[in-house]
Amino acid sequence: MIAAEALGLLAGFLVALGLVPQIVRVWRLKDAKEISLAFNLLSLTGTVLWLLYGLILGLLSVIVWNGTNVVLLCLLLTVKLRYGMGEGRDR
């Protein structure tokens, strides 16, 4: 494996790993009011576009980790919609 691809795999892993504590916290507390719906939707849209870019160019690290991030962001969006839309306010 070339060094650039290894770097891409490591970078993608760290970005994906960064979402996990937030998802676990929201799931445990059953409260996602502090999560911005706009942030989640924009992040999900951008990540889907990165995934498409990786698929078009056949870039393994971009495909693997953006695919993973799409799943994680969908999970975060799900818990946001379930636990974080109270009081008619979204931050």
N, C-alpha and C positions, 0 to 999 in steps of 0.2 A: 504494500500500500504506500502510495506516495505521501510525503510529509504534508502537503496541502490538504489532501483528503482527510488525513488523520486529524489535522487541526480543525477542519470543518466538522468532523464527527464529535470532537471534544467540545467545540463551541456550541453546537446544537444540543448536546447532552446537558450542558450547564444551563442553557436557556430553558429547556424543558424542565429540568430539575427545579428551577426557580418558581415554576407554577405550582408544584406539588404542595409545599407548605400552605399556600393560600387556599387551595382546594380542601386540604385536610382541615384547616382551621374553620372554614365556612361550614363544612360538613358536620364537624363536632359541635359547633356553637349553634347550628341551624339559624344563622344570621348572616346575611350578605348585603345589608344595607350600605355598608361602607365601600362596596365594590361598585365602580361606575359601569353602568350598562353601556354607555358610549365607548369607554375604554375596551370593554369586552368585545363589542361588535366590531370596532375598528381593528383590534388585534386579530380577531378571527378572520376578517376580510383580508387583511394584509398577509396573514399566514397562509391562507388558501392561495393567494396569488403567488407567494414564494413557492408553495408546493407545486403549482402549475409550472412555474419557471423551472424548477428542478426536474420535473417530468419531461418537459420539452427538451432540456439540455442533457438529460440523463445523469444528473449529478447526485450520486448516492447519498452524501451527507445532507444535502438540501431536501431530498425526498424523505429520507428516514425521519429526520428530526422535525421537519415541518408537518409531516403526516402525524407524528406523535403529538405535536403541539396543537394541531387541529382537534384531535381527540380530547386533549386536556382542556382546551378553551371551550369546547362544546360542553364538557362536564362542568366547567366553571359557569358557563352561561345557564346551564340547567339549574344549578343550585342558586344562582342569582335570581332566576325567575321564580323559583320555588320559595326561597327564604328571604329575598331581598327587595321585594317590590312594595313593602308595606308603607303606609302613611302617605301614599300618593307622591312620594318624593324619590328621586333618583339622583344620587350625588355623582 
